[in-house]
Amino acid sequence: MAVAATLAVAVSTTSPTQAEDHELERRAFVPMVVRDVAHDPTRAPDPDPTPTPEPTPTPTPDPDPGQTFSGTGSTVISNVELGAGNWWVDLIHDGSSNFIVQTEDSAEKGSLLVNEIGSYDGRRWLEGDETYQVDITADGTWSVQFQAMGSQPGAYTAFTGSGDDVSGTFAPSTTGIEAWHLTHDGSSNFIVSLECDTSRSLVQNEIGAVDSTTVVDFDDANSCFWDVRADGNWTLEATVGDPPNGLSVSGTGQSVVFNVELGAGTWWVDLTHDGSSNFIVHTYDSAEDRSLLVNVIGSYDGRRWVEGNETYLVDIYADGNWTLEFQEMESQPGANTSFSGAGDDVSGTFSPSPGGTSSWHFTHDGESNFIVTFECDTTRGLAQNAIGSVDETATVNFSDANTCFWDVRADGNWTMTRQ
């Protein structure tokens, strides 16, 4: 049964233009009926529910357009506020004298962006979430533009350019090591750095022309970018080389030797170099563990060793001609009583005398390190660690070893004789 109720609702009949003191004088009371809609047989059926519209996606904001400053001559720009992340800094100068741009952050830590003479057109970078003061020394017109660093996925395989430049960010194709080929046709500095979220490393630091291959370690990084300083055209390109044809390899300058497969046992590594600067040789095994074979300046002719049953990548830093030869270690029974030579050398295997402990006399006429270790199947030990000339007797304890060999690092002539 429908239920009706009458409510008294006050409705004002006063014109909105009348004065306020008459507003309450004229009122009428109009009855209003309220139905019990829950039991009203004349009530229309509920309409179909209106579908909820799909939410409008929020558009991705455009990259921060950054800030641009320009002028002529020397000046100081204060309060350059940069948001989070890394920022490119693009700089141009058309003068003929010094163009020096330095920044100072809120902690008064200074950074040198550019220090050139004459015209300049290049890119550097800064860390964001910071407010900088920029000090510019110039004799011509200049411009400085700050832009939020963008992504550049292709830089994980190649990056090319001319002069100073900084890539966008990229995800490395590997979290470990990779060989890269680098070229530069300029006459001054060629410096290549890899900046990652886990580490930063110096990949190249040369003067003049470069055409070389080197190992780059991405160190489990998720995001990286390249930072290049150069005065000429340059290229950076990931590369994969062929295995060597045999176990003897030669070359000139910086290079990488790929996929050196060695059988079981221990292997000699014979190395030569005829350059006048650094000669540094590292090996990387299949687990990407790195070992240093040689680190000298100038010419070199010596022997080192590596474990077998492994595939190696060899990273060579050199300025001259070099050779590299792997040989399976042979036996040298006489090394149980004496071993002599000049410079770095490694003996063949021998069986120590029963009892394990013996006295040995050592001599060395060089001026630098004289380091002698014994490497055995059950133990290893240090027999000598001196600088300069040596003439002394020391006790060597081979313990219960069955097979051993000597490893000597020296820069002069040396001898070791069992007493």
C-alpha positions in Angstrom: 0.0 0.0 0.0 1.4 3.4 -1.0 2.2 5.6 1.9 2.1 9.4 1.5 3.3 12.0 3.8 3.0 15.8 3.7 6.0 18.0 4.5 5.8 21.7 5.0 8.5 23.3 2.8 9.1 27.1 3.1 9.5 28.8 -0.3 10.4 32.4 -0.4 8.4 34.7 -2.7 10.5 37.7 -2.0 12.1 39.2 -5.1 15.9 39.1 -4.9 15.8 42.8 -5.5 13.9 43.7 -2.4 15.6 45.0 0.7 16.8 42.6 3.3 14.4 43.8 6.0 11.4 42.6 4.0 12.9 39.2 3.2 11.2 37.3 6.0 7.8 39.0 5.8 6.2 37.2 2.8 6.4 33.4 2.8 4.0 30.8 1.6 3.8 27.2 2.6 3.4 24.7 -0.2 2.7 21.1 0.6 5.1 18.5 -1.0 4.2 14.8 -1.3 6.9 12.3 -0.6 6.1 8.7 -1.8 7.3 5.5 -0.4 9.1 4.5 -3.7 9.9 1.1 -2.4 6.2 0.1 -2.6 5.0 2.4 -5.4 3.3 0.2 -8.1 3.6 3.1 -10.6 7.4 3.4 -10.2 9.3 3.0 -13.4 11.9 0.2 -13.6 15.5 1.1 -12.9 17.3 2.0 -16.0 20.2 -0.2 -17.2 23.4 0.7 -15.4 25.6 3.2 -17.2 29.0 1.6 -18.0 32.0 3.1 -16.3 34.1 4.9 -18.9 37.7 3.7 -19.3 40.2 6.0 -17.6 42.0 8.3 -19.9 45.7 7.3 -19.8 48.1 9.9 -18.4 50.4 11.1 -21.1 54.1 10.5 -20.6 55.7 13.9 -19.9 58.2 15.2 -22.4 61.8 15.2 -21.3 62.8 18.3 -19.4 63.7 20.9 -22.2 66.5 22.2 -19.9 67.9 25.6 -19.8 70.0 27.6 -22.3 72.4 30.5 -21.5 74.4 32.5 -24.0 76.7 35.5 -23.9 80.0 37.1 -24.9 83.1 37.0 -22.9 83.6 35.9 -19.3 80.8 35.6 -16.9 79.3 33.7 -14.0 75.9 32.0 -14.1 74.4 31.4 -10.7 71.7 29.1 -9.5 71.4 26.6 -12.3 69.0 24.1 -10.9 69.0 20.6 -12.4 66.5 17.9 -11.5 67.3 14.3 -10.7 69.3 12.1 -13.0 72.3 12.9 -15.3 72.3 15.9 -17.6 74.0 16.7 -20.9 75.8 20.0 -21.1 76.2 21.3 -24.7 78.8 24.0 -25.1 79.7 26.3 -28.1 82.4 28.9 -28.3 83.6 30.9 -31.4 86.5 32.8 -29.8 90.2 32.5 -30.5 91.6 32.3 -26.9 90.8 30.4 -23.8 87.4 28.8 -23.3 87.2 27.4 -19.8 84.0 26.3 -18.1 84.0 25.2 -14.5 81.0 24.3 -12.2 80.6 24.5 -8.5 77.9 22.6 -6.7 76.1 23.4 -3.5 78.9 21.8 -1.5 81.4 24.0 -3.3 82.9 21.0 -5.1 84.3 22.2 -8.4 84.4 20.3 -11.8 86.1 21.3 -15.0 83.8 20.8 -18.0 86.0 22.4 -20.8 89.5 23.8 -21.0 90.2 24.6 -24.7 91.8 27.3 -26.8 89.8 28.7 -29.7 86.5 27.5 -31.0 84.6 24.6 -29.4 81.5 22.6 -30.0 81.0 19.6 -27.7 79.0 17.9 -25.1 79.9 17.1 -21.4 77.7 16.0 -18.5 76.8 16.7 -14.9 75.0 14.8 -12.1 71.5 16.2 -11.4 69.5 16.9 -8.3 71.9 19.8 -7.7 72.2 23.6 -8.0 75.3 24.8 -9.8 77.3 28.0 -10.3 78.9 28.1 -13.7 82.1 30.1 -14.2 82.9 30.9 -17.9 86.1 32.3 -19.2 85.8 33.2 -22.9 86.8 35.8 -25.5 84.0 35.1 -28.0 80.3 34.4 -28.0 79.3 31.2 -26.3 76.2 29.2 -25.4 75.6 26.6 -22.7 72.6 24.3 -22.8 71.6 21.9 -20.0 69.3 18.9 -21.1 68.2 15.9 -19.1 70.1 12.9 -20.5 68.0 10.7 -22.7 68.3 7.0 -23.6 70.3 5.7 -26.5 69.8 2.0 -26.7 72.1 1.6 -29.8 75.1 2.7 -27.8 75.4 -0.8 -26.4 76.8 -1.9 -29.7 78.3 1.3 -31.2 78.9 5.0 -30.6 80.6 7.3 -33.1 81.3 11.0 -33.3 83.8 13.8 -33.4 85.3 15.8 -30.6 83.9 15.7 -27.1 80.6 13.8 -26.7 78.5 11.9 -24.2 76.1 9.1 -25.3 72.6 8.6 -23.9 72.0 5.8 -21.5 71.9 2.1 -22.6 71.4 -1.3 -21.1 74.6 -3.4 -21.7 74.2 -6.5 -23.8 76.3 -8.4 -21.2 76.8 -7.9 -17.5 80.4 -9.1 -17.8 83.3 -8.4 -20.2 83.2 -7.6 -23.9 85.7 -6.6 -26.5 85.4 -3.2 -28.1 87.3 -1.8 -31.1 88.2 1.9 -30.9 89.5 4.3 -33.5 90.6 8.0 -33.4 92.2 10.1 -36.1 93.0 13.2 -33.9 96.4 14.4 -32.8 95.6 15.1 -29.1 93.9 13.4 -26.2 91.5 10.5 -26.8 89.9 9.5 -23.5 87.0 7.1 -23.2 85.2 6.5 -19.9 82.3 4.1 -19.2 79.9 5.5 -16.6 77.5 2.9 -15.1 75.1 2.5 -12.2 77.5 0.0 -10.6 80.9 1.4 -11.5 82.9 3.7 -13.7 86.0 2.7 -15.7 88.7 4.2 -17.9 88.6 2.4 -21.3 91.1 4.4 -23.3 93.6 7.1 -22.5 95.9 7.9 -25.4 97.3 10.8 -27.4 97.0 10.8 -31.1 95.7 8.2 -33.6 94.2 5.0 -32.2 93.1 1.8 -33.8 92.9 -0.9 -31.2 90.8 -3.4 -29.4 90.4 -3.6 -25.7 88.3 -5.4 -23.0 85.4 -3.5 -21.4 84.0 -4.8 -18.1 80.3 -3.8 -17.6 80.4 -5.1 -14.0 76.8 -6.3 -13.6 75.5 -2.9 -14.7 71.9 -2.2 -15.6 72.5 1.2 -17.2 75.6 2.9 -18.6 76.7 5.8 -20.9 79.9 6.6 -22.7 82.0 9.8 -22.1 84.4 10.6 -24.8 87.0 13.4 -25.0 88.7 13.7 -28.4 90.0 16.2 -30.9 89.2 14.1 -34.0 86.8 11.6 -35.4 86.3 8.4 -33.4 84.4 5.2 -33.3 83.5 2.7 -30.5 82.2 -0.7 -31.6 81.6 -4.0 -29.9 83.4 -6.8 -31.6 83.9 -10.5 -31.5 87.1 -12.0 -32.9 88.1 -15.4 -34.2 90.2 -17.9 -32.2 93.9 -17.7 -32.9 95.3 -20.0 -35.6 97.4 -22.1 -33.2 98.8 -21.1 -29.9 101.3 -18.5 -31.2 100.0 -15.0 -31.7 101.6 -11.8 -32.7 100.6 -8.2 -33.2 101.3 -4.5 -32.7 99.8 -2.2 -30.1 96.7 -2.7 -28.1 94.7 -5.8 -28.9 92.6 -8.7 -27.7 93.2 -12.4 -28.4 89.9 -14.4 -28.3 89.2 -18.0 -27.4 92.6 -19.4 -26.5 91.6 -23.0 -25.7 94.1 -24.9 -23.5 94.0 -28.6 -22.5 94.5 -30.0 -19.1 97.6 -29.3 -17.0 99.7 -26.2 -16.5 100.8 -24.1 -19.5 103.8 -21.8 -20.1 103.1 -18.4 -21.6 106.1 -16.9 -23.4 105.8 -13.1 -24.1 107.9 -10.5 -26.0 107.5 -6.8 -26.6 109.8 -4.3 -28.3 108.0 -1.1 -27.4 109.1 1.8 -25.2 105.9 2.3 -23.1 103.5 0.1 -21.1 103.3 -3.6 -21.8 100.4 -5.0 -19.7 98.8 -8.4 -20.3 95.7 -9.8 -18.6 93.9 -13.0 -19.1 90.2 -13.6 -18.5 89.0 -17.2 -18.0 85.5 -18.6 -18.8 84.2 -17.3 -15.4 85.6 -13.8 -16.4 88.2 -13.9 -13.6 91.1 -11.7 -14.5 94.8 -12.5 -13.9 97.8 -10.3 -14.5 100.6 -11.9 -16.5 102.9 -8.9 -17.2 103.0 -5.2 -16.2 106.3 -3.6 -17.3 107.5 -0.5 -19.2 109.5 -1.0 -22.4 110.9 -4.1 -23.9 110.1 -7.5 -22.4 111.1 -11.2 -23.0 109.9 -13.5 -20.3 107.8 -16.5 -19.3 104.7 -16.7 -17.2 102.1 -19.5 -16.7 98.4 -20.2 -16.6 96.2 -23.2 -15.6 94.9 -25.4 -18.4 91.6 -27.0 -19.1 90.3 -23.5 -19.8 89.4 -21.0 -22.6 91.0 -17.6 -22.2 90.5 -14.1 -23.6 93.8 -12.2 -23.5 93.8 -8.4 -23.2 97.1 -6.8 -24.4 98.1 -3.2 -23.8 101.2 -2.3 -25.8 102.9 0.4 -27.9 105.2 -1.9 -29.9 105.3 -5.3 -31.5 104.5 -8.3 -29.3 104.3 -12.0 -29.4 102.4 -14.5 -27.3 103.0 -18.3 -27.2 101.3 -21.0 -25.1 103.1 -24.2 -24.5 102.2 -27.2 -22.3 104.5 -27.3 -19.3 107.1 -30.1 -19.5 109.1 -31.8 -16.8 112.5 -30.4 -15.6 113.9 -32.9 -13.0 117.1 -30.8 -12.5 115.0 -28.0 -11.1 115.0 -30.0 -7.9 118.6 -29.0 -7.3 119.1 -25.7 -9.3 117.4 -23.3 -11.5 118.9 -20.1 -13.1 118.0 -17.5 -15.6 117.4 -13.7 -16.3 114.2 -11.8 -16.0 110.8 -13.5 -15.6 110.9 -17.3 -15.9 109.0 -20.5 -14.9 110.7 -23.9 -14.5 109.3 -27.2 -15.7 107.9 -29.6 -13.1 110.1 -31.6 -10.7 109.7 -33.9 -7.7 111.1 -32.4 -4.5 113.6 -34.4 -2.5 112.2 -36.6 0.3 111.6 -34.9 3.6 110.1 -31.7 2.1 112.4 -29.1 3.8 115.7 -28.0 2.3 118.1 -25.0 2.2 118.5 -23.0 -1.0 120.9 -20.3 -1.9 119.5 -17.4 -4.0 121.3 -14.6 -5.9 120.0 -11.7 -8.0 121.9 -8.8 -9.6 118.9 -6.7 -10.7 117.6 -3.4 -9.3 113.9 -4.1 -9.0 111.7 -6.9 -7.7 113.1 -10.4 -7.1 110.2 -12.7 -6.2 110.4 -16.5 -6.1 107.5 -18.8 -5.4 107.1 -22.5 -5.6 103.9 -24.0 -6.9 103.1 -27.6 -6.0 100.3 -30.0 -6.2 99.6 -29.8 -2.5 101.1 -26.4 -1.4 102.5 -23.2 -2.6 105.0 -20.8 -0.9 107.1 -17.7 -1.1 110.8 -18.4 -1.1 112.1 -14.8 -1.9 110.5 -11.3 -2.0 113.2 -8.7 -2.2 114.2 -5.5 -4.2 117.6 -5.2 -5.8 120.5 -7.5 -5.4 120.2 -10.7 -3.3 122.8 -13.2 -2.1 121.4 -15.3 0.7 120.3 -18.7 1.9 116.7 -19.6 2.9 114.7 -22.6 3.9 112.1 -24.0 1.5 109.4 -26.3 2.8 107.8 -28.3 0.0 105.8 -30.2 2.6 104.5 -33.5 1.3 104.3 -32.4 -2.4 104.9 -34.8 -5.2 105.2 -32.3 -8.1 106.3 -28.6 -8.1 107.7 -25.9 -10.3 109.4 -22.5 -9.7 107.9 -19.1 -10.6 110.5 -16.3 -10.8 109.9 -12.5 -11.3 113.1 -10.5 -11.7 114.8 -7.8 -13.7 118.4 -9.2 -13.5 120.3 -12.4 -13.6 119.5 -14.8 -10.8 120.4 -18.3 -9.5 118.9 -20.7 -7.0 120.8 -23.8 -5.7 119.9 -26.4 -3.2 122.6 -26.6 -0.4 
